[in-house]
Amino acid sequence: MWTEFIAARGLEGVDYDAWAFGGEPGRLAGLVLAGIKTATASAYPLYALEDEPLPEAGEYSVILDSREEAVCIIRTERVFTAPFREVDGEQARREGEGDLSLAYWRRVHEAFFTNELAGAGLTFTPDMPVVCEEFRRVWPE
């Protein structure tokens, strides 16, 4: 998929990362492919723990499904951090999950973050920084 994309766009030499969404990678990748999901959120403490750089605007990613097969390519448009308790309804809507409400987003993400952090020996709090990433699907068009 990446080879076809860079050839069509004349982007030879551009780097990318390949990854799957946590929780339900196939379903979430399908939401991106359908144009419903245009954002994601992750726990900032895990980036720090793994000494991993935060995503940056302009980066490309190949989104994988639960079988680790390429589904689509996205381009990161905006990245910001906010405490979990300050993530707003617009971010929740852009993430495209459930009923698109902030209440749904908070419930699902608190459970997901609690589990992910516990696996790393960390504890979730409502003040925990969240990395919010907005993106657009660029392939397939």
N, CA, C and O of each residue as an XYZ file, in Angstrom:
564
protein
N       0.837     -1.191      0.000
C       0.000      0.000      0.000
C       0.881      1.254      0.000
O       0.626      2.188     -0.760
N       1.924      1.279      0.854
C       2.785      2.448      0.947
C       3.472      2.718     -0.392
O       3.533      3.863     -0.840
N       3.986      1.670     -1.028
C       4.690      1.823     -2.303
C       3.781      2.438     -3.356
O       4.190      3.330     -4.099
N       2.551      1.957     -3.414
C       1.583      2.489     -4.376
C       1.270      3.966     -4.068
O       1.177      4.793     -4.975
N       1.114      4.275     -2.793
C       0.813      5.648     -2.375
C       1.931      6.620     -2.743
O       1.673      7.663     -3.344
N       3.169      6.286     -2.388
C       4.263      7.239     -2.655
C       4.517      7.391     -4.150
O       4.896      8.469     -4.607
N       4.311      6.319     -4.916
C       4.482      6.425     -6.370
C       3.410      7.338     -6.959
O       3.705      8.167     -7.820
N       2.173      7.189     -6.501
C       1.073      8.010     -7.017
C       1.223      9.471     -6.634
O       0.815     10.354     -7.388
N       1.800      9.735     -5.477
C       1.927     11.100     -4.968
C       3.297     11.724     -5.195
O       3.488     12.905     -4.903
N       4.248     10.962     -5.706
C       5.597     11.485     -5.913
C       6.296     11.819     -4.603
O       6.976     12.840     -4.493
N       6.126     10.961     -3.626
C       6.676     11.210     -2.286
C       7.833     10.277     -1.941
O       8.042      9.966     -0.768
N       8.577      9.831     -2.930
C       9.699      8.946     -2.657
C      10.601      9.576     -1.600
O      10.863     10.778     -1.629
N      11.069      8.755     -0.674
C      11.953      9.237      0.381
C      11.226      9.703      1.628
O      11.865      9.979      2.643
N       9.906      9.795      1.574
C       9.129     10.187      2.748
C       8.988      8.970      3.657
O       8.736      7.862      3.183
N       9.150      9.175      4.951
C       9.092      8.094      5.918
C       7.675      7.927      6.452
O       6.845      8.824      6.306
N       7.399      6.796      7.062
C       6.092      6.530      7.650
C       6.249      5.567      8.815
O       7.302      4.957      9.002
N       5.196      5.447      9.583
C       5.113      4.466     10.651
C       3.885      3.604     10.362
O       2.940      4.076      9.730
N       3.886      2.371     10.806
C       2.726      1.493     10.655
C       2.288      1.064     12.041
O       3.104      0.612     12.845
N       0.990      1.207     12.325
C       0.483      0.860     13.648
C      -1.011      0.578     13.598
O      -1.700      0.909     12.634
N      -1.484     -0.045     14.672
C      -2.904     -0.361     14.809
C      -3.441      0.375     16.026
O      -2.718      0.591     16.998
N      -4.691      0.753     15.971
C      -5.350      1.361     17.121
C      -5.467      0.326     18.230
O      -5.608     -0.866     17.957
N      -5.408      0.776     19.481
C      -5.581     -0.118     20.612
C      -7.035     -0.516     20.773
O      -7.928      0.092     20.183
N      -7.259     -1.525     21.565
C      -8.631     -1.940     21.852
C      -9.229     -2.800     20.769
O      -9.227     -4.026     20.878
N      -9.737     -2.184     19.730
C     -10.393     -2.891     18.623
C      -9.813     -2.397     17.301
O     -10.457     -1.619     16.596
N      -8.607     -2.838     16.959
C      -7.936     -2.279     15.777
C      -8.709     -2.411     14.474
O      -8.719     -1.477     13.671
N      -9.353     -3.540     14.246
C     -10.088     -3.711     12.996
C     -11.277     -2.779     12.882
O     -11.490     -2.156     11.841
N     -12.052     -2.684     13.951
C     -13.232     -1.818     13.931
C     -12.822     -0.358     13.786
O     -13.427      0.385     13.012
N     -11.795      0.057     14.529
C     -11.368      1.461     14.485
C     -10.743      1.810     13.134
O     -10.960      2.904     12.614
N      -9.966      0.879     12.564
C      -9.419      1.115     11.219
C     -10.553      1.246     10.203
O     -10.466      2.046      9.271
N     -11.605      0.469     10.381
C     -12.769      0.577      9.501
C     -13.434      1.933      9.588
O     -13.910      2.460      8.583
N     -13.471      2.508     10.798
C     -14.045      3.851     10.966
C     -13.207      4.899     10.240
O     -13.746      5.856      9.683
N     -11.883      4.715     10.248
C     -11.009      5.638      9.505
C     -11.277      5.482      8.013
O     -11.439      6.470      7.296
N     -11.322      4.259      7.559
C     -11.547      3.987      6.137
C     -12.875      4.569      5.674
O     -12.991      5.036      4.541
N     -13.871      4.542      6.545
C     -15.203      5.075      6.212
C     -15.274      6.595      6.335
O     -16.297      7.191      5.996
N     -14.200      7.233      6.815
C     -14.185      8.688      6.967
C     -14.867      9.178      8.235
O     -15.098     10.379      8.381
N     -15.190      8.292      9.141
C     -15.873      8.665     10.390
C     -14.874      9.056     11.474
O     -15.089     10.029     12.196
N     -13.803      8.316     11.589
C     -12.786      8.560     12.618
C     -11.675      9.425     12.029
O     -11.002      9.016     11.083
N     -11.485     10.613     12.583
C     -10.446     11.535     12.103
C      -9.549     12.013     13.229
O      -8.841     13.010     13.087
N      -9.580     11.295     14.356
C      -8.745     11.664     15.500
C      -8.544     10.442     16.384
O      -9.281      9.460     16.293
N      -7.549     10.519     17.225
C      -7.285      9.476     18.206
C      -6.637     10.112     19.424
O      -6.194     11.260     19.382
N      -6.588      9.355     20.501
C      -5.995      9.852     21.741
C      -5.187      8.733     22.379
O      -5.549      7.560     22.288
N      -4.102      9.103     23.018
C      -3.264      8.121     23.695
C      -2.741      8.696     24.996
O      -2.737      9.909     25.207
N      -2.304      7.808     25.854
C      -1.829      8.192     27.187
C      -0.400      8.725     27.107
O       0.521      7.992     26.747
N      -0.220      9.988     27.439
C       1.100     10.611     27.393
C       2.127      9.865     28.243
O       3.264      9.708     27.799
N       1.778      9.397     29.450
C       2.795      8.729     30.267
C       3.447      7.526     29.584
O       4.592      7.198     29.892
N       2.752      6.872     28.674
C       3.346      5.725     27.992
C       4.415      6.163     26.993
O       5.393      5.444     26.788
N       4.245      7.329     26.369
C       5.298      7.858     25.501
C       6.556      8.123     26.320
O       7.658      7.756     25.914
N       6.386      8.753     27.455
C       7.524      9.085     28.310
C       8.207      7.817     28.814
O       9.434      7.728     28.818
N       7.417      6.846     29.234
C       7.960      5.599     29.761
C       8.790      4.863     28.717
O       9.846      4.313     29.031
N       8.319      4.855     27.491
C       9.003      4.141     26.411
C       9.981      5.024     25.645
O      10.588      4.581     24.670
N      10.135      6.279     26.086
C      11.020      7.245     25.435
C      10.716      7.335     23.934
O      11.616      7.375     23.096
N       9.425      7.364     23.632
C       8.950      7.424     22.254
C       8.546      8.858     21.932
O       7.882      9.503     22.743
N       8.934      9.372     20.763
C       8.533     10.741     20.420
C       7.031     10.832     20.165
O       6.408      9.872     19.712
N       6.465     11.985     20.458
C       5.055     12.224     20.168
C       4.863     12.330     18.659
O       5.791     12.707     17.942
N       3.674     12.004     18.174
C       3.411     12.215     16.743
C       3.523     13.703     16.415
O       3.370     14.555     17.290
N       3.788     14.001     15.160
C       3.917     15.393     14.718
C       3.077     15.615     13.472
O       2.872     14.704     12.671
N       2.600     16.828     13.327
C       1.858     17.202     12.124
C       2.733     16.957     10.901
O       3.931     17.239     10.910
N       2.117     16.430      9.858
C       2.832     16.154      8.616
C       3.303     14.719      8.482
O       3.696     14.303      7.392
N       3.275     13.956      9.555
C       3.725     12.564      9.496
C       2.658     11.680      8.855
O       1.458     11.934      8.967
N       3.130     10.642      8.188
C       2.244      9.660      7.577
C       2.262      8.371      8.385
O       3.285      7.997      8.959
N       1.111      7.697      8.423
C       1.015      6.405      9.102
C       0.178      5.455      8.261
O      -0.842      5.836      7.685
N       0.630      4.216      8.204
C      -0.158      3.144      7.609
C      -0.941      2.528      8.762
O      -0.351      2.059      9.735
N      -2.252      2.527      8.655
C      -3.113      1.993      9.704
C      -3.370      0.514      9.424
O      -3.769      0.130      8.325
N      -3.130     -0.302     10.447
C      -3.268     -1.746     10.345
C      -4.544     -2.224     11.024
O      -5.053     -1.579     11.941
N      -5.050     -3.353     10.566
C      -6.211     -3.952     11.219
C      -5.746     -4.968     12.261
O      -4.559     -5.021     12.583
N      -6.656     -5.764     12.782
C      -6.313     -6.715     13.835
C      -5.427     -7.863     13.336
O      -4.824     -8.569     14.145
N      -5.342     -8.056     12.025
C      -4.443     -9.065     11.450
C      -3.121     -8.449     11.015
O      -2.298     -9.101     10.372
N      -2.927     -7.174     11.379
C      -1.733     -6.409     11.028
C      -1.588     -6.231      9.517
O      -0.478     -6.177      8.988
N      -2.735     -6.141      8.832
C      -2.743     -5.856      7.408
C      -3.095     -4.392      7.192
O      -3.928     -3.837      7.909
N      -2.460     -3.767      6.203
C      -2.685     -2.358      5.910
C      -4.116     -2.118      5.445
O      -4.633     -2.834      4.587
N      -4.755     -1.091      6.031
C      -6.127     -0.723      5.687
C      -6.154      0.600      4.943
O      -6.868      0.753      3.951
N      -5.367      1.562      5.432
C      -5.351      2.889      4.817
C      -4.121      3.647      5.306
O      -3.375      3.179      6.166
N      -3.936      4.826      4.731
C      -2.841      5.714      5.133
C      -3.441      7.024      5.599
O      -4.351      7.568      4.972
N      -2.914      7.529      6.720
C      -3.361      8.821      7.240
C      -2.185      9.786      7.283
O      -1.022      9.382      7.272
N      -2.517     11.069      7.333
C      -1.519     12.124      7.523
C      -1.938     12.891      8.769
O      -3.064     13.382      8.851
N      -1.040     12.993      9.730
C      -1.322     13.736     10.957
C      -1.401     15.217     10.638
O      -0.501     15.774     10.010
N      -2.474     15.850     11.071
C      -2.703     17.265     10.812
C      -2.409     18.136     12.028
O      -1.917     19.255     11.882
N      -2.706     17.633     13.229
C      -2.545     18.441     14.451
C      -2.352     17.503     15.630
O      -2.995     16.458     15.725
N      -1.454     17.895     16.528
C      -1.213     17.142     17.761
C      -1.194     18.129     18.910
O      -0.566     19.185     18.827
N      -1.891     17.776     19.990
C      -1.839     18.600     21.199
C      -2.040     17.697     22.410
O      -2.551     16.584     22.290
N      -1.637     18.185     23.560
C      -1.864     17.438     24.797
C      -2.816     18.237     25.678
O      -2.833     19.468     25.669
N      -3.599     17.491     26.431
C      -4.545     18.093     27.368
C      -4.777     17.093     28.495
O      -4.717     15.883     28.274
N      -5.039     17.586     29.693
C      -5.418     16.649     30.751
C      -6.682     15.897     30.335
O      -7.548     16.460     29.665
N      -6.786     14.644     30.726
C      -7.947     13.826     30.375
C      -9.244     14.575     30.654
O     -10.146     14.586     29.816
N      -9.345     15.196     31.817
C     -10.586     15.873     32.223
C     -10.921     17.074     31.343
O     -12.053     17.556     31.377
N      -9.956     17.571     30.549
C     -10.186     18.734     29.695
C     -10.396     18.382     28.221
O     -10.646     19.266     27.402
N     -10.297     17.093     27.881
C     -10.587     16.703     26.495
C     -12.053     17.044     26.238
O     -12.920     16.736     27.055
N     -12.323     17.678     25.103
C     -13.671     18.197     24.871
C     -14.509     17.332     23.927
O     -14.034     16.350     23.357
N     -15.745     17.728     23.790
C     -16.692     17.008     22.959
C     -16.316     16.972     21.499
O     -16.649     16.009     20.807
N     -15.637     17.983     21.006
C     -15.212     17.996     19.607
C     -14.192     16.887     19.348
O     -14.259     16.205     18.326
N     -13.254     16.709     20.268
C     -12.284     15.620     20.134
C     -13.022     14.278     20.156
O     -12.739     13.394     19.348
N     -13.965     14.137     21.084
C     -14.743     12.893     21.179
C     -15.481     12.622     19.868
O     -15.490     11.487     19.393
N     -16.090     13.631     19.287
C     -16.818     13.467     18.028
C     -15.878     13.056     16.900
O     -16.197     12.156     16.122
N     -14.729     13.705     16.810
C     -13.763     13.383     15.755
C     -13.242     11.946     15.877
O     -12.868     11.330     14.879
N     -13.221     11.419     17.104
C     -12.734     10.045     17.269
C     -13.719      9.029     16.715
O     -13.347      7.879     16.483
N     -14.978      9.430     16.496
C     -15.926      8.625     15.742
C     -16.427      7.352     16.396
O     -16.909      6.455     15.704
N     -16.326      7.252     17.707
C     -16.696      6.009     18.379
C     -18.012      6.136     19.139
O     -18.381      7.216     19.600
N     -18.712      5.006     19.258
C     -19.949      4.974     20.037
C     -20.967      5.972     19.525
O     -21.201      6.083     18.321
N     -21.580      6.709     20.474
C     -22.590      7.704     20.091
C     -21.982      9.084     19.836
O     -22.706     10.072     19.713
N     -20.656      9.147     19.758
C     -19.882     10.366     19.471
C     -19.908     11.376     20.617
O     -19.447     12.505     20.448
N     -20.428     10.997     21.760
C     -20.536     11.941     22.880
C     -19.273     11.944     23.738
O     -18.498     10.987     23.743
N     -19.091     13.036     24.456
C     -17.978     13.146     25.396
C     -18.142     12.132     26.521
O     -17.153     11.552     26.970
N     -19.372     11.904     26.988
C     -19.603     10.928     28.064
C     -19.146      9.539     27.635
O     -18.495      8.832     28.405
N     -19.486      9.144     26.406
C     -19.056      7.844     25.889
C     -17.532      7.805     25.804
O     -16.901      6.854     26.263
N     -16.950      8.844     25.215
C     -15.496      8.901     25.055
C     -14.807      8.741     26.411
O     -13.883      7.940     26.550
N     -15.255      9.500     27.402
C     -14.622      9.428     28.726
C     -14.735      8.033     29.328
O     -13.760      7.503     29.861
N     -15.903      7.447     29.246
C     -16.111      6.119     29.840
C     -15.185      5.086     29.185
O     -14.484      4.350     29.880
N     -15.185      5.034     27.870
C     -14.387      4.049     27.149
C     -12.892      4.302     27.310
O     -12.120      3.367     27.522
N     -12.488      5.557     27.211
C     -11.066      5.860     27.303
C     -10.522      5.737     28.721
O      -9.373      5.334     28.904
N     -11.313      6.071     29.715
C     -10.834      5.855     31.087
C     -10.566      4.368     31.321
O      -9.538      4.009     31.895
N     -11.466      3.514     30.888
C     -11.261      2.068     31.045
C     -10.029      1.605     30.264
O      -9.214      0.841     30.781
N      -9.898      2.070     29.014
C      -8.761      1.669     28.185
C      -7.448      2.161     28.782
O      -6.497      1.392     28.917
N      -7.395      3.452     29.141
C      -6.168      4.005     29.707
C      -5.818      3.345     31.036
O      -4.646      3.081     31.302
N      -6.816      3.076     31.870
C      -6.567      2.425     33.156
C      -5.888      1.081     32.934
O      -4.917      0.752     33.615
N      -6.392      0.315     31.996
C      -5.830     -0.996     31.686
C      -4.414     -0.879     31.116
O      -3.506     -1.584     31.556
N      -4.228      0.009     30.143
C      -2.918      0.181     29.523
C      -1.872      0.658     30.525
O      -0.750      0.153     30.545
N      -2.234      1.611     31.340
C      -1.302      2.140     32.329
C      -0.967      1.095     33.383
O       0.185      0.987     33.803
N      -1.957      0.327     33.813
C      -1.716     -0.716     34.825
C      -0.695     -1.721     34.319
O       0.142     -2.198     35.085
N      -0.760     -2.041     33.042
C       0.208     -2.955     32.454
C       1.635     -2.432     32.503
O       2.590     -3.205     32.427
N       1.775     -1.129     32.629
C       3.093     -0.502     32.720
C       3.427     -0.094     34.154
O       4.440      0.560     34.401
N       2.557     -0.491     35.109
C       2.801     -0.145     36.507
C       2.433      1.282     36.847
O       2.916      1.822     37.842
N       1.578      1.911     36.034
C       1.171      3.289     36.250
C      -0.320      3.339     36.586
O      -1.048      2.369     36.376
N      -0.758      4.478     37.108
C      -2.147      4.642     37.523
C      -2.799      5.777     36.745
O      -2.205      6.837     36.553
N      -4.027      5.538     36.302
C      -4.799      6.569     35.615
C      -5.309      7.595     36.626
O      -5.724      7.235     37.728
N      -5.276      8.876     36.244
C      -5.942      9.951     36.982
C      -6.596     10.874     35.963
O      -6.151     10.927     34.816
N      -7.641     11.602     36.350
C      -8.278     12.542     35.421
C      -7.348     13.683     34.988
O      -7.631     14.375     34.010
N      -6.246     13.878     35.712
C      -5.274     14.920     35.345
C      -4.201     14.410     34.392
O      -3.354     15.183     33.944
N      -4.227     13.123     34.079
C      -3.224     12.542     33.199
C      -3.244     13.242     31.839
O      -4.313     13.434     31.260
N      -2.081     13.621     31.327
C      -2.042     14.218     29.982
C      -2.401     13.188     28.913
O      -1.973     12.035     28.965
N      -3.187     13.629     27.957
C      -3.609     12.801     26.831
C      -3.046     13.446     25.563
O      -3.138     14.660     25.378
N      -2.471     12.628     24.703
C      -1.995     13.102     23.411
C      -3.158     12.958     22.431
O      -3.607     11.850     22.138
N      -3.631     14.086     21.935
C      -4.747     14.117     20.987
C      -4.181     14.373     19.598
O      -3.434     15.326     19.378
N      -4.547     13.516     18.683
C      -4.025     13.600     17.320
C      -5.187     13.681     16.337
O      -6.084     12.838     16.351
N      -5.162     14.691     15.495
C      -6.138     14.825     14.421
C      -5.443     14.442     13.120
O      -4.282     14.786     12.903
N      -6.153     13.735     12.269
C      -5.558     13.265     11.023
C      -6.601     13.248      9.913
O      -7.796     13.433     10.143
N      -6.109     13.023      8.713
C      -7.019     12.813      7.591
C      -6.531     11.603      6.804
O      -5.329     11.379      6.657
N      -7.480     10.837      6.309
C      -7.143      9.688      5.473
C      -6.719     10.220      4.110
O      -7.422     11.024      3.498
N      -5.562      9.761      3.646
C      -5.048     10.221      2.351
C      -4.987      9.101      1.312
O      -4.804      9.355      0.122
N      -5.145      7.841      1.783
C      -5.102      6.703      0.851
C      -5.846      5.539      1.461
O      -5.599      5.253      2.633
N      -6.720      4.853      0.790
C      -7.154      5.199     -0.552
C      -7.950      6.499     -0.548
O      -8.519      6.900      0.467
N      -7.973      7.131     -1.685
C      -8.637      8.432     -1.792
C     -10.128      8.297     -1.761
O     -10.840      9.297     -1.840
